[in-house]
Amino acid sequence: MSALPDPFDPEAFRNWNLSSQEQAAAALRKVAAGGWHPFFCPWGKAGTCDGRPHGPCAPDPAPWNFPHARADQHPPRGAWLTWLLRGGRGSGKTRTGSEWTHRRTKVSPRIAILAPTGPDARDIMIEGESGLLATAPPGGMPQWEPSKRKLTWPNGAIGSVYSGEEPDRLRGPEHYDAWVDEPAHTDLIEAVWDNLVLGLRLGPAPRICATTTPKPSAWMKALVADESTISVVTTTYANLDNLAPTWRAQVLRRYEGTRKGRQELLGEILTDVEGAMWKPEMIEDYRIIPGAVVSGVPPLERIVVGADPAGTMSKRSDETGIIVAGRDEDGDLYVLADHSGRYSPQGWATQIGIAYDGHDADRAVVEKNYGGDMVRTTLASVRPDIAVTEVTSRRGKALRADPIAALYEQGRVHHVGVFNELEDQMTSWVLGEPSPDRLDALVHALTHLSVRRQPSEVAVPSSLPRIPLR
């Protein structure tokens, strides 16, 4: 990558193209107006700066008499793949990601810039008040080409912009580093993250700066637990000096001391959901780990596949919940597999068949949620041999889920293995909210299994007692 010659010849300015001259003039105007200040001071790197104005700090003789990075906004030392900066609203996450990206362009020729959606990337990460254009240092303003989703810094470094709605666009490109904003709120984050990490194969030490308000998802918990992740928590309160007084007065008063405030202001990853019908210990205390020496799954007298089909397939459509469960002779229930996903009608019918065959099930219990015979007809067109029981949603979700939650509380339901997505839905669903699809499929399967049906008997007329006529 190129750099300006030292000493720099001012006459060379006349030979620059018009775009470069305009960028240089804008940088000079910014400096003259006092609109730009450096962000990372030496004290912050040592972990001793709160970001407030202060005097000179060695080895820099100039006073830092303006707001700048706190110690928790400085990149961590040592070896790491992901710097997870999770914090409350207004804690300075976006500013940190933006400043870190500018710094990395000095050593990284190609950086991925990723947001939950395309407009988020443009409005927040690039053109926002703390975005890359606003925080660019003098002489370091990147050229932004929205049509190409591309930023080009003066030294030739390139920032490629991606949307979390299109994970496959990350499948081919290679990068040195990445700034990912709000990954916890990206719908397809598992696929996005996998493709991103697989493409970080340039340079000696690729790195990701992930800035997000946390969310208690299985993906987020796994990222925090990963040994290559350094997780730093920042709170809204650490950045109050830089927030509007009206916002501080109105927003903090509304959310302080609340559960939402713990997540949105303090950056906590909540493990319990107030009002949730399932608590984590109701699952964890009775879980069976396949291959465990002490406990295992006894012979099952019945196995069914519960399903809550979706009517369409798109990136934003509902998932089709497909859960396999069984019952032993004592009436205990066992969750065996989760085949849920986003499928076309033919796709979910095929997946039900795969689950049915793979676990030697005797019935599919399917929600009839679109009326008519669509569900039965679709399933019959793919697997006419499957026995089907249809259920409807006429009963309230809470009425159908409550008896199943009671069985969990009694220790009568066992998860055979770990089902992260299903368990996240169970422990975060609150009465009054729309129930998610995996949870619905689970309730259908376990409700069917929990009702013991005695064998039918046919009455023979000759064996009935005679009742005299009056």
QUIVEN-V579601 format. One record per backbone hydrogen bond with DSSP energy under -1.0 kcal/mol. NH is the residue of the N-H (numbers start at 1). CO is the residue of the C=O. If there is no record, write none. Layout:
NH_CO ; NH_CO
//
This chain:
12_9 ; 13_10 ; 14_11 ; 15_12 ; 16_13 ; 21_17 ; 22_18 ; 23_19 ; 24_20 ; 25_21 ; 26_22 ; 27_23 ; 28_24 ; 29_25 ; 30_26 ; 31_27 ; 32_28 ; 33_29 ; 34_31 ; 35_30 ; 45_41 ; 46_42 ; 47_44 ; 48_43 ; 54_64 ; 57_60 ; 60_57 ; 64_54 ; 68_51 ; 69_39 ; 71_49 ; 73_70 ; 74_71 ; 81_228 ; 82_228 ; 83_208 ; 84_230 ; 85_210 ; 86_84 ; 86_232 ; 87_212 ; 88_234 ; 89_264 ; 91_88 ; 96_92 ; 97_93 ; 98_94 ; 99_95 ; 100_96 ; 101_97 ; 102_98 ; 103_99 ; 104_100 ; 105_101 ; 106_103 ; 107_104 ; 108_104 ; 111_158 ; 112_177 ; 113_160 ; 114_179 ; 115_162 ; 121_117 ; 122_118 ; 123_119 ; 124_120 ; 125_120 ; 126_121 ; 127_122 ; 131_128 ; 132_125 ; 133_126 ; 135_131 ; 140_137 ; 143_152 ; 145_150 ; 148_145 ; 150_145 ; 151_159 ; 152_143 ; 153_157 ; 156_153 ; 158_109 ; 159_151 ; 160_111 ; 161_149 ; 162_113 ; 164_115 ; 166_163 ; 169_166 ; 170_167 ; 171_168 ; 175_199 ; 176_110 ; 177_110 ; 178_207 ; 179_112 ; 180_209 ; 181_114 ; 182_211 ; 185_182 ; 186_183 ; 189_186 ; 192_188 ; 193_189 ; 194_190 ; 195_191 ; 196_192 ; 197_193 ; 198_194 ; 199_195 ; 200_197 ; 201_199 ; 202_175 ; 208_81 ; 209_178 ; 210_83 ; 211_180 ; 212_85 ; 217_215 ; 221_217 ; 222_218 ; 223_219 ; 224_220 ; 225_221 ; 226_222 ; 229_226 ; 230_82 ; 232_84 ; 234_86 ; 236_265 ; 239_236 ; 240_237 ; 242_239 ; 243_240 ; 248_244 ; 249_245 ; 250_246 ; 251_247 ; 254_250 ; 255_251 ; 256_252 ; 258_255 ; 262_258 ; 263_259 ; 264_260 ; 265_261 ; 266_261 ; 268_262 ; 276_273 ; 277_429 ; 282_279 ; 283_280 ; 284_280 ; 285_281 ; 287_284 ; 288_415 ; 292_289 ; 301_327 ; 302_327 ; 304_325 ; 305_363 ; 306_323 ; 307_365 ; 308_321 ; 320_341 ; 321_308 ; 323_306 ; 324_337 ; 325_304 ; 326_334 ; 327_302 ; 328_332 ; 331_328 ; 333_412 ; 334_326 ; 335_414 ; 336_324 ; 337_324 ; 339_322 ; 341_320 ; 348_344 ; 349_345 ; 350_346 ; 351_347 ; 352_348 ; 353_349 ; 354_350 ; 355_351 ; 356_352 ; 357_353 ; 358_354 ; 359_355 ; 360_357 ; 361_356 ; 362_303 ; 364_387 ; 365_305 ; 366_389 ; 367_307 ; 368_391 ; 369_367 ; 374_371 ; 377_373 ; 378_374 ; 379_375 ; 380_376 ; 381_377 ; 383_379 ; 386_383 ; 389_364 ; 391_366 ; 400_396 ; 401_397 ; 402_398 ; 405_401 ; 406_402 ; 407_403 ; 408_404 ; 409_405 ; 410_406 ; 411_408 ; 412_407 ; 414_333 ; 416_335 ; 417_288 ; 417_415 ; 423_419 ; 424_420 ; 425_421 ; 426_422 ; 427_423 ; 429_425 ; 433_430 ; 440_436 ; 441_437 ; 442_438 ; 443_439 ; 444_440 ; 445_441 ; 446_442 ; 447_443 ; 448_444 ; 449_445 ; 450_446 ; 463_460 ; 464_461
//
